[in-house]
Amino acid sequence: MPKKTKLLNIRIDAELKKAAKKIAVEDGRSLSNWVTRLIEKEVKKAEQE
């Protein structure tokens, strides 16, 4: 069964978004997937502390 997802709207500087999207594409990911992975990484890190 697929995970249920929730929408998270955020506002960021246009240049920051452009730079992040470039990195995501180079990593073979969508910007949304790339940001999700960053959040997951930080949550796991915080849980281990």
N, CA, C and O atoms as a printed pandas DataFrame, in Angstrom:
     atom_number atom_name residue_name chain_id  residue_number  x_coord  y_coord  z_coord
0              1         N          MET        A               1    0.843   -1.178    0.000
1              2        CA          MET        A               1    0.000    0.000    0.000
2              3         C          MET        A               1    0.894    1.248    0.000
3              4         O          MET        A               1    1.791    1.358    0.835
4              5         N          PRO        A               2    0.659    2.190   -0.927
5              6        CA          PRO        A               2    1.494    3.398   -0.983
6              7         C          PRO        A               2    1.312    4.274    0.250
7              8         O          PRO        A               2    0.249    4.316    0.869
8              9         N          LYS        A               3    2.396    4.968    0.579
9             10        CA          LYS        A               3    2.327    5.918    1.694
10            11         C          LYS        A               3    1.407    7.071    1.332
11            12         O          LYS        A               3    1.377    7.519    0.186
12            13         N          LYS        A               4    0.665    7.542    2.308
13            14        CA          LYS        A               4   -0.115    8.761    2.092
14            15         C          LYS        A               4    0.833    9.940    2.253
15            16         O          LYS        A               4    1.653    9.966    3.171
16            17         N          THR        A               5    0.722   10.889    1.379
17            18        CA          THR        A               5    1.600   12.054    1.442
18            19         C          THR        A               5    0.789   13.298    1.774
19            20         O          THR        A               5   -0.421   13.354    1.556
20            21         N          LYS        A               6    1.476   14.273    2.296
21            22        CA          LYS        A               6    0.872   15.559    2.627
22            23         C          LYS        A               6    1.627   16.640    1.864
23            24         O          LYS        A               6    2.823   16.513    1.598
24            25         N          LEU        A               7    0.929   17.676    1.526
25            26        CA          LEU        A               7    1.511   18.796    0.815
26            27         C          LEU        A               7    2.151   19.753    1.812
27            28         O          LEU        A               7    1.562   20.066    2.847
28            29         N          LEU        A               8    3.357   20.216    1.499
29            30        CA          LEU        A               8    4.069   21.187    2.328
30            31         C          LEU        A               8    4.426   22.366    1.440
31            32         O          LEU        A               8    5.291   22.256    0.571
32            33         N          ASN        A               9    3.772   23.476    1.653
33            34        CA          ASN        A               9    4.067   24.690    0.878
34            35         C          ASN        A               9    5.086   25.527    1.625
35            36         O          ASN        A               9    4.913   25.836    2.804
36            37         N          ILE        A              10    6.150   25.892    0.925
37            38        CA          ILE        A              10    7.163   26.767    1.525
38            39         C          ILE        A              10    7.523   27.855    0.519
39            40         O          ILE        A              10    7.345   27.689   -0.688
40            41         N          ARG        A              11    8.022   28.947    1.027
41            42        CA          ARG        A              11    8.505   30.026    0.164
42            43         C          ARG        A              11   10.014   30.120    0.355
43            44         O          ARG        A              11   10.518   30.177    1.477
44            45         N          ILE        A              12   10.725   30.136   -0.785
45            46        CA          ILE        A              12   12.172   30.312   -0.746
46            47         C          ILE        A              12   12.574   31.288   -1.838
47            48         O          ILE        A              12   11.828   31.528   -2.787
48            49         N          ASP        A              13   13.741   31.833   -1.688
49            50        CA          ASP        A              13   14.307   32.742   -2.669
50            51         C          ASP        A              13   14.415   32.037   -4.034
51            52         O          ASP        A              13   14.763   30.858   -4.095
52            53         N          ALA        A              14   14.124   32.740   -5.098
53            54        CA          ALA        A              14   14.141   32.170   -6.445
54            55         C          ALA        A              14   15.512   31.600   -6.821
55            56         O          ALA        A              14   15.596   30.550   -7.457
56            57         N          GLU        A              15   16.568   32.283   -6.433
57            58        CA          GLU        A              15   17.916   31.799   -6.750
58            59         C          GLU        A              15   18.247   30.523   -5.972
59            60         O          GLU        A              15   18.909   29.626   -6.495
60            61         N          LEU        A              16   17.786   30.447   -4.727
61            62        CA          LEU        A              16   18.001   29.237   -3.929
62            63         C          LEU        A              16   17.264   28.060   -4.554
63            64         O          LEU        A              16   17.800   26.954   -4.628
64            65         N          LYS        A              17   16.041   28.296   -5.000
65            66        CA          LYS        A              17   15.270   27.231   -5.652
66            67         C          LYS        A              17   15.969   26.767   -6.924
67            68         O          LYS        A              17   16.071   25.567   -7.183
68            69         N          LYS        A              18   16.443   27.706   -7.704
69            70        CA          LYS        A              18   17.136   27.376   -8.946
70            71         C          LYS        A              18   18.371   26.521   -8.681
71            72         O          LYS        A              18   18.610   25.533   -9.375
72            73         N          ALA        A              19   19.154   26.904   -7.676
73            74        CA          ALA        A              19   20.361   26.147   -7.327
74            75         C          ALA        A              19   20.015   24.756   -6.804
75            76         O          ALA        A              19   20.678   23.778   -7.149
76            77         N          ALA        A              20   18.981   24.666   -5.974
77            78        CA          ALA        A              20   18.564   23.376   -5.430
78            79         C          ALA        A              20   18.047   22.466   -6.534
79            80         O          ALA        A              20   18.346   21.272   -6.547
80            81         N          LYS        A              21   17.279   23.020   -7.454
81            82        CA          LYS        A              21   16.746   22.210   -8.555
82            83         C          LYS        A              21   17.873   21.677   -9.426
83            84         O          LYS        A              21   17.814   20.537   -9.885
84            85         N          LYS        A              22   18.888   22.481   -9.655
85            86        CA          LYS        A              22   20.047   22.045  -10.449
86            87         C          LYS        A              22   20.718   20.848   -9.779
87            88         O          LYS        A              22   21.049   19.868  -10.445
88            89         N          ILE        A              23   20.915   20.923   -8.480
89            90        CA          ILE        A              23   21.530   19.820   -7.736
90            91         C          ILE        A              23   20.642   18.585   -7.794
91            92         O          ILE        A              23   21.134   17.476   -8.006
92            93         N          ALA        A              24   19.344   18.766   -7.610
93            94        CA          ALA        A              24   18.403   17.641   -7.644
94            95         C          ALA        A              24   18.439   16.942   -8.992
95            96         O          ALA        A              24   18.506   15.714   -9.057
96            97         N          VAL        A              25   18.396   17.709  -10.059
97            98        CA          VAL        A              25   18.418   17.125  -11.411
98            99         C          VAL        A              25   19.726   16.381  -11.648
99           100         O          VAL        A              25   19.724   15.295  -12.229
100          101         N          GLU        A              26   20.835   16.951  -11.206
101          102        CA          GLU        A              26   22.131   16.277  -11.349
102          103         C          GLU        A              26   22.167   14.965  -10.572
103          104         O          GLU        A              26   22.898   14.043  -10.933
104          105         N          ASP        A              27   21.375   14.886   -9.505
105          106        CA          ASP        A              27   21.280   13.672   -8.685
106          107         C          ASP        A              27   20.209   12.711   -9.226
107          108         O          ASP        A              27   19.985   11.641   -8.660
108          109         N          GLY        A              28   19.553   13.100  -10.322
109          110        CA          GLY        A              28   18.528   12.254  -10.926
110          111         C          GLY        A              28   17.212   12.246  -10.167
111          112         O          GLY        A              28   16.464   11.270  -10.223
112          113         N          ARG        A              29   16.930   13.326   -9.462
113          114        CA          ARG        A              29   15.724   13.413   -8.638
114          115         C          ARG        A              29   14.923   14.655   -8.996
115          116         O          ARG        A              29   15.440   15.606   -9.582
116          117         N          SER        A              30   13.653   14.619   -8.630
117          118        CA          SER        A              30   12.849   15.840   -8.710
118          119         C          SER        A              30   13.240   16.710   -7.517
119          120         O          SER        A              30   13.820   16.225   -6.545
120          121         N          LEU        A              31   12.922   17.971   -7.601
121          122        CA          LEU        A              31   13.208   18.866   -6.475
122          123         C          LEU        A              31   12.458   18.406   -5.234
123          124         O          LEU        A              31   13.009   18.413   -4.134
124          125         N          SER        A              32   11.213   18.010   -5.406
125          126        CA          SER        A              32   10.403   17.540   -4.283
126          127         C          SER        A              32   11.042   16.322   -3.619
127          128         O          SER        A              32   11.138   16.262   -2.393
128          129         N          ASN        A              33   11.475   15.358   -4.419
129          130        CA          ASN        A              33   12.099   14.159   -3.864
130          131         C          ASN        A              33   13.417   14.500   -3.180
131          132         O          ASN        A              33   13.729   13.949   -2.124
132          133         N          TRP        A              34   14.179   15.386   -3.765
133          134        CA          TRP        A              34   15.466   15.777   -3.196
134          135         C          TRP        A              34   15.281   16.449   -1.832
135          136         O          TRP        A              34   16.002   16.147   -0.881
136          137         N          VAL        A              35   14.305   17.365   -1.746
137          138        CA          VAL        A              35   14.027   18.048   -0.479
138          139         C          VAL        A              35   13.512   17.044    0.557
139          140         O          VAL        A              35   13.896   17.108    1.724
140          141         N          THR        A              36   12.656   16.133    0.141
141          142        CA          THR        A              36   12.142   15.111    1.056
142          143         C          THR        A              36   13.285   14.285    1.632
143          144         O          THR        A              36   13.307   14.011    2.832
144          145         N          ARG        A              37   14.219   13.892    0.802
145          146        CA          ARG        A              37   15.366   13.108    1.285
146          147         C          ARG        A              37   16.222   13.914    2.264
147          148         O          ARG        A              37   16.721   13.361    3.244
148          149         N          LEU        A              38   16.395   15.203    2.011
149          150        CA          LEU        A              38   17.141   16.052    2.951
150          151         C          LEU        A              38   16.442   16.107    4.306
151          152         O          LEU        A              38   17.089   16.008    5.348
152          153         N          ILE        A              39   15.128   16.264    4.286
153          154        CA          ILE        A              39   14.362   16.321    5.537
154          155         C          ILE        A              39   14.469   14.983    6.275
155          156         O          ILE        A              39   14.696   14.955    7.484
156          157         N          GLU        A              40   14.307   13.882    5.549
157          158        CA          GLU        A              40   14.422   12.552    6.171
158          159         C          GLU        A              40   15.787   12.372    6.836
159          160         O          GLU        A              40   15.885   11.860    7.952
160          161         N          LYS        A              41   16.836   12.800    6.133
161          162        CA          LYS        A              41   18.192   12.684    6.668
162          163         C          LYS        A              41   18.341   13.467    7.980
163          164         O          LYS        A              41   18.905   12.958    8.949
164          165         N          GLU        A              42   17.837   14.693    8.005
165          166        CA          GLU        A              42   17.948   15.520    9.208
166          167         C          GLU        A              42   17.092   15.001   10.351
167          168         O          GLU        A              42   17.493   15.100   11.510
168          169         N          VAL        A              43   15.923   14.450   10.050
169          170        CA          VAL        A              43   15.071   13.877   11.091
170          171         C          VAL        A              43   15.757   12.669   11.720
171          172         O          VAL        A              43   15.779   12.540   12.944
172          173         N          LYS        A              44   16.317   11.781   10.894
173          174        CA          LYS        A              44   17.036   10.621   11.419
174          175         C          LYS        A              44   18.210   11.040   12.283
175          176         O          LYS        A              44   18.456   10.458   13.339
176          177         N          LYS        A              45   18.937   12.062   11.822
177          178        CA          LYS        A              45   20.085   12.583   12.571
178          179         C          LYS        A              45   19.634   13.109   13.927
179          180         O          LYS        A              45   20.270   12.819   14.940
180          181         N          ALA        A              46   18.557   13.870   13.966
181          182        CA          ALA        A              46   18.042   14.443   15.212
182          183         C          ALA        A              46   17.560   13.347   16.156
183          184         O          ALA        A              46   17.727   13.456   17.371
184          185         N          GLU        A              47   16.970   12.305   15.611
185          186        CA          GLU        A              47   16.467   11.198   16.447
186          187         C          GLU        A              47   17.609   10.420   17.093
187          188         O          GLU        A              47   17.425    9.824   18.154
188          189         N          GLN        A              48   18.779   10.418   16.473
189          190        CA          GLN        A              48   19.914    9.683   17.010
190          191         C          GLN        A              48   20.642   10.470   18.102
191          192         O          GLN        A              48   21.419    9.903   18.871
192          193         N          GLU        A              49   20.390   11.751   18.164
193          194        CA          GLU        A              49   21.082   12.595   19.166
194          195         C          GLU        A              49   20.465   12.456   20.545
195          196         O          GLU        A              49   20.925   13.093   21.493
